[in-house]
Amino acid sequence: MPGSILVLECVNSVPGALSLLYVMSRGFSLVLLPPPGKAAPSVPLPRFCHHRLTVQSQLVDGADIVLNRPETFLQYTRSEEPVLPLDPAHATGKIFLRTSGSIGTPKLAMYTHGQLLANALNAVERLHLSEADHISLPVPLCHMFGLGAGFLPGFSVGASLGFVEGANILRYLEHERYFRPTVAFMTPALCSMFLRQQSAPEHYRHVVLAGDKLKPESFDAAEARFRRAVLLYGTTEMGVIAASDAESHEGPRSVTVGPPLPGIELKLEQPSDAGAAPEVVAGAIVCRHPHGFEGYVDNDGGPWTGEPPFHEGWYRTRDWGRLHAGGLLEVLGRQDHSVNRDGRLVLLAEVERALEGITDVAQAITLLGAENLRGRHILALCTPREGRSLDSAQVRAACASLLPPYATPDEVRILPSFPLLPNGKIDRRTLMVQFTGTPPPPASEKKENQT
């Protein structure tokens, strides 16, 4: 395979981890993708790739996997389509990570193997990982959170690693009983499944949470069960940008993700219409990382022709944030997830936070619709807490006491649940198409984040 690029569909298992390590140790360039399944069907090979390796799921009935016999867990296919010429610089030592696509078309972010490893090592000290740890990984290895925050840092310090494929509450509880994790990496959605459990295993030191927002009350419950909750913020393109210290008790830990990691510069750029909304003390998060990605490539392996990812060396994350005392970062939501109404800047993440403070509301998502006299139409989608019911008119009425008139949703709808992406994030793109009939702007205008 020298000079060619491999697609590795990596399942969350020991065979998947070993396959990934082997391919990287040989210096091959690879595109890392999720394994095919109901939640993520197999995608066509990028047009610059020659080969596909698919790691066999251990959950398939009749699977007889033997670790020293790769043929029992690896399926190989070769591209039947003509492979496009490739930039020689991409032929060896590169890894391409697919952005999540939660609100836009996924792209391929390119790292060198060395950059990716250095990026992962940068998180070890802040997360206080050591060879004595038992690190549980129910999050996908094919996404930067599982790969660059959990797997590679844990492997680098010689920790014991426990992989949970197709994580659900029963599967994880069984894993928890025999593996006895000291550290777990989870999305808030997965973590919330365990917060109703009465038992609080003593073997945990902390749980690391990223991928979506976590309610402050859920933060307290997470700390009660896992001893300590560490909030992490990062992107596919930059890896871990900031994380709260696993052993520090300073600052508003339930709402901030801590200071940036060593060597990472971070600043906030004020919005152009900040003068219309002086009460919003927020800015667009931009950062500079010594071990960030090199850039995007398109599906043909050519240079990215969309918006340049860097401006004078700074990467725009497309998220709003606030800085607290001591440089602690609070992530408010996506920069493109805001709107000007009645001459005021409305951060939709703040609207969602207010909605989730209403009794019996479990989760809330806000979507933008057509223009009206006040600005864009705001549609709020809410799910009820388990065993409870919601009335859309009552939810909207409750907003009046929590939000200013210009930020109050024009419409509220109740859903039993939200669709999720394979990485555990809410699939906003599907919701946008379903309820507004309009997909998000093209990928050239979007970048994906981990929190």
Secondary structure as GFF3:
##gff-version 3
##sequence-region A 1 451
A	DSSP	beta_strand	5	9	.	.	.	ID=ss1
A	DSSP	alpha_helix	14	25	.	.	.	ID=ss2
A	DSSP	beta_strand	29	33	.	.	.	ID=ss3
A	DSSP	beta_strand	51	55	.	.	.	ID=ss4
A	DSSP	three_ten_helix	70	72	.	.	.	ID=ss5
A	DSSP	beta_strand	74	78	.	.	.	ID=ss6
A	DSSP	three_ten_helix	88	90	.	.	.	ID=ss7
A	DSSP	beta_strand	94	98	.	.	.	ID=ss8
A	DSSP	beta_strand	108	112	.	.	.	ID=ss9
A	DSSP	alpha_helix	113	121	.	.	.	ID=ss10
A	DSSP	alpha_helix	124	127	.	.	.	ID=ss11
A	DSSP	beta_strand	134	137	.	.	.	ID=ss12
A	DSSP	alpha_helix	144	144	.	.	.	ID=ss13
A	DSSP	pi_helix	145	151	.	.	.	ID=ss14
A	DSSP	alpha_helix	152	156	.	.	.	ID=ss15
A	DSSP	beta_strand	160	163	.	.	.	ID=ss16
A	DSSP	alpha_helix	169	179	.	.	.	ID=ss17
A	DSSP	beta_strand	183	186	.	.	.	ID=ss18
A	DSSP	alpha_helix	188	194	.	.	.	ID=ss19
A	DSSP	beta_strand	206	209	.	.	.	ID=ss20
A	DSSP	alpha_helix	216	226	.	.	.	ID=ss21
A	DSSP	beta_strand	229	235	.	.	.	ID=ss22
A	DSSP	beta_strand	239	243	.	.	.	ID=ss23
A	DSSP	beta_strand	265	269	.	.	.	ID=ss24
A	DSSP	three_ten_helix	274	276	.	.	.	ID=ss25
A	DSSP	beta_strand	283	288	.	.	.	ID=ss26
A	DSSP	beta_strand	295	297	.	.	.	ID=ss27
A	DSSP	beta_strand	310	311	.	.	.	ID=ss28
A	DSSP	beta_strand	314	324	.	.	.	ID=ss29
A	DSSP	three_ten_helix	325	327	.	.	.	ID=ss30
A	DSSP	beta_strand	328	334	.	.	.	ID=ss31
A	DSSP	beta_strand	338	341	.	.	.	ID=ss32
A	DSSP	beta_strand	344	347	.	.	.	ID=ss33
A	DSSP	alpha_helix	348	355	.	.	.	ID=ss34
A	DSSP	beta_strand	361	372	.	.	.	ID=ss35
A	DSSP	beta_strand	375	384	.	.	.	ID=ss36
A	DSSP	alpha_helix	392	399	.	.	.	ID=ss37
A	DSSP	three_ten_helix	405	407	.	.	.	ID=ss38
A	DSSP	beta_strand	411	414	.	.	.	ID=ss39
A	DSSP	alpha_helix	428	436	.	.	.	ID=ss40
A	DSSP	three_ten_helix	443	445	.	.	.	ID=ss41
###
